[in-house]
Amino acid sequence: GPVTLLTLNRPEKANALSPDLVEALHASIGEAYRDGTRLLVLSGNGPHFSSGFDFTDFEDASEGDLLRRFVRIEQLLQALYHAPFAALGLAHGKNFGTGVDLLVACGMRIAAPDAPFRMPGLRFGVQLGTRRLAARIGTDHARALLAASKTASAAHALSIGLVPRRTPRDRWGEDIVAERARATALGAAAAARLNNATVIDSRHQDMADLVASLVEPGLRDRIRTFRERA
């Protein structure tokens, strides 16, 4: 029917966003733009939704390669955030960095009752998804969450609107059915116009800010220092 289910399937890496996984998501979301999808549901296989950027072998990558990888992730997040269909993110386990950004790009977000969230990118100088987060939870909450880079409990995430709902995983099927009804209440064209009119388009500035943060010298060193301290 009108529902597309996407499952991140790298459980051995906590569904970290490798280049291959990012490109697979680009392809699947691009297909959803064309195939009549009205609701896209994004979840993760294994113990966690997503641990974010896959830092495996980052020492062997050039800074240009790292920049391209972050740019492709930003393009992916923009495609999901500005999609003409509804998107539902289902988060469980520990959620980290660009994995949380992926969740934030979804218009509706549901978390398991014990799912924590952390977004530490600014600790190594990478600005990714800041405006999207502020649009979801408000400027003050976004500043507090990003500046402290502390882990937000599921209860705190609920209180600030990062996840508007907490539901046990065994009830997510009911949530999907309810979101499908909401996503198809309007015709496809009307729903797309509504999405377009209610989402601020800051894509160019978001990309410019990301690239500016990435081209500062020493990206690999900043990542290394962050990981050693963590």
Stockholm file with secondary structure:
# STOCKHOLM 1.0

chainA/1-230         GPVTLLTLNRPEKANALSPDLVEALHASIGEAYRDGTRLLVLSGNGPHFSSGFDFTDFEDASEGDLLRRFVRIEQLLQALYHAPFAALGLAHGKNFGTGVDLLVACGMRIAAPDAPFRMPGLRFGVQLGTRRLAARIGTDHARALLAASKTASAAHALSIGLVPRRTPRDRWGEDIVAERARATALGAAAAARLNNATVIDSRHQDMADLVASLVEPGLRDRIRTFRERA
#=GR chainA/1-230 SS CCEEEEEECCGGGTTCBCHHHHHHHHHHHHHHHHTTCSEEEEEESSSCSBCCBCCTTGGGSCHHHHHHHHHHHHHHHHHHHTCSSEEEEEECSCEETHHHHHHHTSSEEEECTTCCEECCGGGGTCCCSHHHHHHHHCHHHHHHHHHHCCCBCHHHHHHHTSSSEECCGGGHHHHHHHHHHHHTSSCHHHHHHHHHHHSCCCHHHHHHHHHHHHHSSCHHHHHHHHHHHC
#=GC SS_cons         CCEEEEEECCGGGTTCBCHHHHHHHHHHHHHHHHTTCSEEEEEESSSCSBCCBCCTTGGGSCHHHHHHHHHHHHHHHHHHHTCSSEEEEEECSCEETHHHHHHHTSSEEEECTTCCEECCGGGGTCCCSHHHHHHHHCHHHHHHHHHHCCCBCHHHHHHHTSSSEECCGGGHHHHHHHHHHHHTSSCHHHHHHHHHHHSCCCHHHHHHHHHHHHHSSCHHHHHHHHHHHC
//
